[in-house]
Amino acid sequence: MNRAAPRDRLGSAFGTLWSAAAFSNLADGVGRTAVPLIATTLTRDPLAISAITALAFVPWLVFGLPAGMIVDRCDRRKVMAVANALRGGVALVLAVLSIYGALNLWALFAGVLVFGVGETLFDNATNAVLPGVVRRDQLDRANGWVQAVQITVDSFVATPIGGILFAVSLALPLWTGAVGYLVPIALALMLPLSAARPLLEPAVEGEVVHGTRARDALHYLWGHRYLRSMVLLAAIVGCSLSFAQAVTVLLFLDEMKVPPALIGFVTAGVGIGALLGSLLASRLVARFGRGTVMAVASLAIGVFCVLVGCAPGVVTAVGAYALMAFAVSVWNVPWGALRQQIIPRALFGRVLGINRTLTWGLFPIATLAGGLVSRIDLRFPFIVAGTVIAVVTVCAWRLITVGTRRAGAEVAAAV
C-alpha cells in the first residue's frame, strides 16, 4: 500500500509544466477578457466583434502544421519560451498603442493574429511535452489537471481581474498580460530533457522512429481510419461551438444586460462547470470507459448548447452554459489523452498540427458565420449549433464507443 502511493504521483517535472501552464493562462485570461471588451469600445457590430474571435484561430489554419514541424524538430522547452515571449510582446505593443490613442480595430486584429501564432507554438509544444513527463496510464489525469488549472486561472482569477482592470483603464489588462508571460518563460526552460527532443528518445512498445517530413504525418493520419474519423467529428463539434459562441460577449452585454465590469464574474460562473468536468473526467473514464464518456459528453454539449439559446435570463443562461462547459471539459480530457496514447511520439507535433489545422483552422469561418446570424438574433446560433452537435453525435455513437475500444485507446486511467 505504501509502495503504490509514489507510483501514482505525477512527479516534479509535471509540476513544473503545470505551473508554466498556470502562469501562462493567467496572462492569457486577462488578455482574452480585455480584447473583446476593448473592441466593444470601438464598435458594436456583431460581425466585427466575431472577427476578433475568428482571427484568433486563423493562425491554426496557416501555421498549425509548420508549428507542429517546429515542435517535432526543436527543443520543445525553448519553443514554449519563445511562444510566450511572442505573446507578451504583442500585449506590450497593444498597451503602448492604447496609451498614445493609436489603438484601433485594425491594430487589434493584427495583434490577435500574431498572438495566435504564439498560441499555435505553445499549445502544440505543451501537448507534446506531456507524454514525456508522465506515464501512459497517467495521461487522462495529467490532462485533467492541466485543463483544470487553465480553467481555474482563466475563469476564476484572470477573467474577473481582466474585467475589473478594463473598468479602471483600457490599457491596464494589456500591461498585466505582458508582464504575466515572464514566469512561464523561465519555467518552460526548467523542464527536464525528456520534454525537449522526442526524436532522441528510443522506440518503445514496437514504435518506429519516423522522419521529420510533414507528409509522414499526413500519411499516418490518413491511413488511421479511426483517428481520421474522430478528427472530422471533433471538427464538426468545434466549428458548431465556434458558430454558437461567436458573440457571446454581446449576448451577455446586450441581451442579458450584464455590466461590462461584471462580465468576468459571469464567465467565472461558467468556469465552475468546466473546472468540475476537468477534475472528474479521468475518474469517469476509469469507471465507464473512454468511448462511452466521450459519447455522452458530446451529446450533452449539444443539449445544453440549445438550452443556452433558450434561456430566459442571465441566471439560467449561465447555468446551462456551465453544464455545457462541464461536458466540453469531460470530452477534452480523454480526447487529448487518446491522441497522446495512440500517436507515435516522433510524429505527435505534426499530427496534432494537422489535427488543429483541420479543426481550429475552420473556426474563423464558423465564427464569422455565427456573427452574421447573430445580427438577426443573438440566441439563434446556440440553438442551431446545439442541434447539429446532438444529431452528429448520435450518428457517430458507434465510432466513439466501439471504435475507441478497437483502436486500443481504452487504456485504464490512473486516478
N, C-alpha and C positions, 0 to 999 in steps of 0.2 A: 504493500500500500504506500509506504514511504518512497519506494523506488519509482512508482508510477507518476508522482507529482511533478518532478523535474521534467519528465518527458512531455508533459502537457504544456509547459511554459513555451511561449513563443520566442523568447530569447532577447538579449540586449540589442542585437542587430535590428530585429523587428522594432524594438522600442525606439531606436534612432530614426528608422523610416517613418514610424508612426508620428513621432514628434515633428519631423520635417513636414509631413502632410498636415499636421495641426496648424503650424505657423503659416504654411503656405495658404491654407484655406482661410486663415484669419485675414490675410491681405486680400485674397480672392473675394471673400464675402463682403468686405467693406466696399470694394470696387464694384462688385456685381449689384449691390444695392444702390450705390451712388450714380452709376452711369445712366440707368433708365430714368431716375429722378431728375438728373441734370438735363436729360433730353426733354423731359416734360416742361422744363422752363424755357425751352427753345421752340417747341411745337406741341400741339395736342392732336396731331394727325395720327390715327391708329396705324396707318401704313408706315409712317416714318418711325414710330416707336418700335414696331415689329421689326423694322430693318436693323435696329441695334442688336436685337437678339439673333436675327438671321446672319448678320455679318460675323458674329462670334463663331459660327460654325463653318463659314466659308473656308478658313484655312484647313479644315479636315478634308475638304473636297480636293484642294490643290496641293496640300502639303502633308496629308496623312501618311501616304506611302513613303515619301522621302524622309519623313520623321522616323518611321519605322526602320528604314535602312540605316539612318544615323544611330539609332538606339542599338541595332544589332552589330554595328561596326565599331562604335566608340565606347569609351568608359561611361557607363550609364550614370555614375555618380556625377561626373562633370557635365553630362547632358542636363541633369536635373538642376545643377547650379547655374548653368548658362541660361536655361529657360526661365528661372526665377529672376535672374539679373535683367533679362529682356523685359519681363513683365513689370518689374519695378521701375525700369527706365521709362516705360510707357506711362505709368501713373505719374511719374515725376514731370514729364513733358506736359501732360494734360493739366496738372496742377499749376505749372508756370503760366500756361496759356490762360487759365482762368483768372489768375492774378492780374494779368495785363489786359483782360477783357477781350482776348482774341479767340476764346473758345467758342466754336460754332458747331453745327451738326456735322459738317464735313471733317473737321478735326476729330470729333468724337467717333465718327465712322472709321477714320484711319487708325485711331488709337485702338479701337476694338479689334480691327483686323490684325494689327501687329501683336496685340495681346493674345489673340487666338493662335498665332504661330508659336508663341511660347508655351501655350497650353498643350498643343499637339506634342511637343517635345517632352514636357514634364509628365503629362498623363501617360504617354507611351512608356517612358522610362520607369515610372513608378510601378505600373502593372508588370513590366518585365522583370523588375528587381525582386518582386515578392517571392517567386519560387526559389530564388537564391538565398533567402534568409529564413524560410520556414520549411517544414516537411510537407510532403504532398497531401497527407491527410489533415493538415492544419490549414489548408488554403481557404476553406469556407470560413473558418473562424477568423483568420487573419484578414481576409477581405471584409468581413463584417465589422471588425474593429477599425479598419482604415476608413470604411464608409461611415461608421458611427462618429468618428472624430471629425470627419469632413462635415457631416450634418450638424453635429453639436456646435462646432465653432462657427460654421456658416450661419445657421438658423438662430442659435441662442446667444451668440456673442457678437459676431461680426455684423450680421444684418441689422439687429436693433441698434448697434453702435453706429453703423453707417447711416441709418435714418436720422438719428439724433445729430450726428456730426453735420449731415447735409442741412438740417434745420438751423444749425449755428452758422455755417459758412459753406458755400458751394465747393470750395477748394479743399476744405479740411479732410474729408474722407479720402481724397486723392493723395494728399501728403501722407496720411496714415498708412495707406496701402503701399506707397513707395518704400517707406521705412520698414514695413512689416515683412518684406521679402528678404531682408538681410540674414535673419536667423536660419531659415530653411536652406539658404545657400551654404552656410557653414555646416549644417547637419548633414546635407547630402554628401559633402566631401568626407565626412567621418564614417560613412558606411564601409563595411568590410570588402575585401577583394572579391568575395563571392557575388557581390552585387554589381561588379564592374563590367567584366567582359565575358559574356556567355560562351563565346567561341573557344575560350581557353579551357572550358570545363570538359572532362571526359564524358563519353556517351554512357548512359545508364539505361537499364531495362530494355536493351535492344535498340535504343535510339541511335540514329545515324547522324553524323555531322553533315549539315547541308552547306552549300555555298552561300555567298553574300549577295547574290543577284535577286532583283525584285521578282523575276519570273519564276524562281524557285518557290517563292511563297504563293504566287498566283497559281502555279501548277498544283501545289499542295492543297490549297483551299478549294479549287475547282474539282479536284479529284476526291475530296472528302464530302460525300453526299449529305451526310447528317449535318456537318458543320456549315456547309453552304446553305442548306435549307434553314438552319437556325439563324444565320446571319440575315437572310431575307425576312424571316419573321421579326427579328429584332428591329430591322429597318422599318418595317410597316408600323410596328408599335411605337417606335421612337418618333417617326415622322408624324404620326397621329397626335402624339403628345405635344410635339412642337407646334403643330397646327392649332391645337387647343389653347396652349399657353402663350401664344404669340404676344398678346397684350394683356396679360394677367394683371399688370400694374394698373392699367386703365379700368379693368373690371372692378378692382377694389377701390380705386380713387373716385371714379365717376359713377359706377353703378351702385356700389356699396357705401359710397360717401365716407371712406376712411381718410382721415387727415394724413398728409404726406409724412409727417414726423412719426406717425404710428404704424406706417406700413411694415416696418421691420418687425414689430410685435405680432402683426397678423401672420407674416411668414414664419415667425417663430412657432406659432400655434401649429402650422402645417408641418414644421420640422419635428414636432413631437412624434407624429406618426412615422416619419422617415427614420428617426432615431430608433424607435422601438423595432421597426422592421429590420434594421441593420443588426441589432443586438440579438434578435430572436431567429434570424434566418438560418444560421448554422444548426441550431437546435431543431428547427423544423425539418431541415434536410436530413439530419441524423435519424429523426424519428419516422418521417414519411417518405423519404427518398427525394433526390434532386428533381427528377422529372415531374413528379406529382406536385411538389411545392411550386415549381415554376409555372405549371399549367394553371393551377388555382390562382396564383398571384396575377398572372396575365389577365385572366377573366375578371378578377376583382378590380384591376386597373380600369378596364372598360366600364364596368358597372358604376364605380364611384366617379369616374370622369363625367358620365352622363348626369349624375346627381349634383355635381358642382354646377353644371349649367342650369339645372332646375331649382337650385337652392333659392328660397325666398328672401334670405337676408344674410348678413355677414357671418353670423354665428354658425348657421347651417352650412354655408359655403366653406368656411374654414374647417368644419368638422368633416365634410365629405372630401375636401382637399387633403386633410390629414390622413384619412383612410386610404385615399389613392396613393399618397406618398408612402404609406406603410407598405402597400402592395408593390410599388415600384422598387423599394429597397429590398424586399423579400425576393424579387426577381433578380435584381442586380448582383447580389452576393453570390448565389450559386452559378449565375451565368458567367461571372468573372472567374470563379474557381474552376468551372468546367473548361474554359478555354486554357487556363494555366495548366490543367491536368493533361489534356489531350494534344495540345500543340507542341511540337518539338521545340526545345529551348532555343536552339540556334536560329529558328525561324520566327520566334514569338513576336519580336518587334515589328517585322514586316507584315506578318499575318494580321496582327492587331491593327496596324496602319491601314491595311486593305479593308479590314472589317469596319473601322471608323470612317474611312473614305466612303464606303458604300452605304453606311447608315447615317452618321453625323454629317457627311458631305451633302446629303439630301435635305437636311434640316432647314437650311436657308430657304429653299423653295417652299417647303411646307409652312414655315413660319410666315413668309410673305403672303402665302395663300390665306393663312389664318388671319393676318392683318386686314386683308381685303374683305373677307367675310365679316370680320368684326365691325366694319363700317356699317353693316346692316344691323347687327345685334351682337353685343359683347359676349352674350351667353351661348350663342348658337355653335361656335366652334367646339365647345366642350361636348355638346350633345352629339354632334356629327362624329367627332374623334372617338368618343367612348363607344358608340355603336359599331364603328369599324373595328376597333380593338377586340370587342366581345365576339363579333362574328368570326374574325380571323383566328382567334384563339380556339374557338370551338372546332373550326375546320382543321387546325393544326394540333389538336389534342393528342392524337396518336404519335405524331412526330415528337412532341415534347416529352411524353411519358415513356412509351415503348422505345422510341429512337434513342433517347438518352441512355437507357439501360444497355441497349445493343452497342452503343458507341464506346462503352467502357467508361462512362463518365459518372457512374454511381458510386465512386469510391467513398467509403464511410468518412464522415466529417468528425474531426476531433472537437469535442465540446468541453 
